[in-house]
Amino acid sequence: MATSRPLLAGNWKMNGTRASLSEIAALRDAVAAGRTRGADVLICPPFTLVMAAADLCAGTGLMIGGQDCDAHPAGASTGDVSAEMLRDAGAGAVIVGHSERRAHRGDTDAVVRAKAEAAGRAGLMAILCVGETRAEHDRGETLRVIGRQIDDSVPPSASAAGLALAYEPVWAIGTGVVPSADDIATVHAFMRRRLRSLLGAEGGGVRLLYGGSVKPDNAAEVLAVEHVDGVLVGGASLKEAEFLAIAEARR
């Protein structure tokens, strides 16, 4: 691993109300009790819960993050939230470049890079997502697509402390299908080489996450793959018990 502390991140997407804060409180207590076995743990709830969740977890080992940010610190951008606003609300990280944003909200590589730069400007860790579609995968273009996304989305000034790179094959998100361990290993080894080429020594320390239908029954295999430094979990992060089972699956 590039770091001695894996990162286990949960993306709640458009799910959760104030009643869901009990799940975050339970996970906070589990982290405090050492049940996540020395990993860094992050939950990214919807914007409406970021401040309340951050208040619940202040001074504890559970970090709260946002699911996206605007590239600008402020301005006439109705409905958007800046990285500075997330930081002010208590967030310590933000997801950028998720495939749902790329596909449905028009986030190009250039936009993702600007958002990652904004995260750094505000003192947030950027969880930057890359991944290929099913059509690209079937055409054998996985590494070409991911290489382009890394080259065009990762800020050249990024640091190992301020960036994590998440491989989320689009065809695996929410489908229950997970690439083979060999396929994940191939992609993650490629990402490590590309980051070292782009960032030098810092690229060797960036944590590489896998995301896409990660669940308790496949987490141990995924987390045992070389160059997998953690996971980005979707639906299975909504319940403390299920997310904790993924954390406890680490060998």
Secondary structure as UniProt FT lines:
FT   STRAND          7..11
FT   HELIX           18..20
FT   HELIX           21..32
FT   TURN            33..38
FT   STRAND          40..44
FT   HELIX           47..57
FT   TURN            58..59
FT   STRAND          62..66
FT   TURN            78..79
FT   HELIX           83..89
FT   STRAND          93..96
FT   HELIX           99..104
FT   HELIX           109..122
FT   STRAND          125..130
FT   HELIX           134..138
FT   TURN            139..140
FT   HELIX           142..153
FT   TURN            156..157
FT   TURN            160..162
FT   STRAND          163..167
FT   HELIX           170..172
FT   TURN            173..175
FT   HELIX           181..199
FT   HELIX           200..204
FT   STRAND          207..211
FT   HELIX           216..223
FT   TURN            226..227
FT   STRAND          230..233
FT   HELIX           235..237
FT   HELIX           240..248
//
